[in-house]
Amino acid sequence: MKIDKPVSAFGTKHLLLHEKNMNYKNGNYRLSDDRTDIQFDQVVALLRLSYWAKERPVDTIKQSIDNSVCFGLFYQNVQVGFARVVTDFASVAYIADLIIHPDHRGAGIGKWMFEIIHCDARWRTKFQFLVTDDAHGLYEKFGFSGSNKLMSTEV
């Protein structure tokens, strides 16, 4: 198994283990896009802690996972973070539902997770967007900005 250090705009230290699915390590944390790693009950519990998905029906959560590229963040084999990307792999990627359990916030692990997802080669050169009420400063560090061109239905 070949181990590389991916290029990081923020100098974070993480390892990519080249396998069928992506697995990154950062200390005791592991980030994976292997759908079979997703701990569905943990994802539901995490989303119940959010302001945007606390009332999202369980069937909708399952359908959104089934139709997205999902990332699970694990600490000692327990899922403590989640995010997903909705993409056509050709022109656009919507980064959604990024959440870290409150016990694991404040140490930069969410920033590390977002950096890896944002820089993923499958959509790095595509139009990326996301929706946030409270993390503008974080996403601006990665080149995201508000726009008067982007329109949507009520979220």
N, C-alpha and C positions, 0 to 999 in steps of 0.2 A: 504494500500500500504506500503510495507516494504522499508525502506531506508537504504542503506549501504554505507560505505566509502570504495571504492576499494583500494587494495594495490597499492602503487605508488612508483616506484623506485626513483622518484625525489621529493617526498613529496608534490606534488601538491594537492590542495583541490578541490575535485569534488564529486558530489553525483550521484549515480546511482538509478534511480527509476525503480524498478522491474515491468515491464509490458511486453506485447507481443513484443514490439520493445524496443530497448535501448534508453534511454534519460538521458543525463548527464547535470548537471548544474555547471556553474562556474561564479559566480556573475550574470551579466545580459546576459550571453551567455548560449545557450542550444545547445547541440550536439545530433543529432538523426540519427538513421539508418532506420527510417520509410520512405519508398520510397514515400508515399503520401505527405510527408512534402516537398519534393524537389520542389523548385521553378525554373522550367526549364529555363525561361528567365534570371534569375539571374545567373544560372550556365553557360549559354552561355556567358553572359557578363563577368563573372569571367575568364573563359577560354580564352576569347579574350584578356585579360590582360597578359596572360602567354606567355613565349617564346616558349613553346612546343606545344600549341594547338590554337594559335591565328588564324590560318587559317583552323582549323579542320571543316569540313562541319557539319552543324546542324544535318543532318540525322545520321552522324557518332556519334555525341555526344549523341543523343537520343538512338541509338543502344547500345552504351557503358554503358549508365545508365541502360537500360533494362536488360543487361547481367552482372551486377556487384552488389555487396553489396555497397550501397551508403551511405555516411554520409553527412548530412547537418549541417552547423554551423549557428545558428540564433542569431541575436541581435535585440531585440524588434520585434520579428516575421518577420524580414527581413533576408533572407539568405545572409550571408557575408563570408561563407567559404564552401568548398566542397572537398571531397575526395571519392575515390572508391577503392574497393578491388575485384580483379578477383581471384577466388579460386575454387578448387575442394573440399574443406573442408576435404581433406584426407592427402595431402602431400605438397601443395604449396599455397602461397598467394602473389599476386603481388599488391602492394600498388601504386595507380596511381592517377594522377591529383590533388594532394593535393594543395589547393590554398586558401589564405586568402585575402580578399579585402584590398587594401593598407591602407585604413583608420583604419583598425583594426590590423595592424601589429605592432610589437615592444613591446607588453605587455605580450608576452609569450603564447598567445592564440593558435597559430599554434603549438607550442611545446606541449601544453596540448592536443590539438586535435590529434596530431600524437601519443602521448603516449597512449591514449585510444584506438586508432585504432590498433596500434602495439601490445598492451597487450590483445586485445579481445580474449576471451577464444575459439572462433571458429577457430582460426588459430595461437594462441600464441605459440604452440609447433610445428608448421609447418615451412618449409623453406619459409622465406619471402624475397622478393627482391623489389627493386624500381630503378628508373632511375632519376638521377639529374645532373645538370651542376653546381649548385651553393650552395647546402646545405649539402655538405659532413660532415662538422663539426657537424651540428645538428644530422644527422642520425648516426654518429659514437658514439654519446653519448648513443644511444640505442642499440649498439652492431653491427651495420652494418659496413661493410668494403668492399673495392674493392677486385676484384678477377681476376686472369688471367684464371680462369676456366669457367666463365660465358661468353657465346657468344650470339650474337644476330644479327639480321639484322640491317641495319642503322635505327636509331630512329629520 
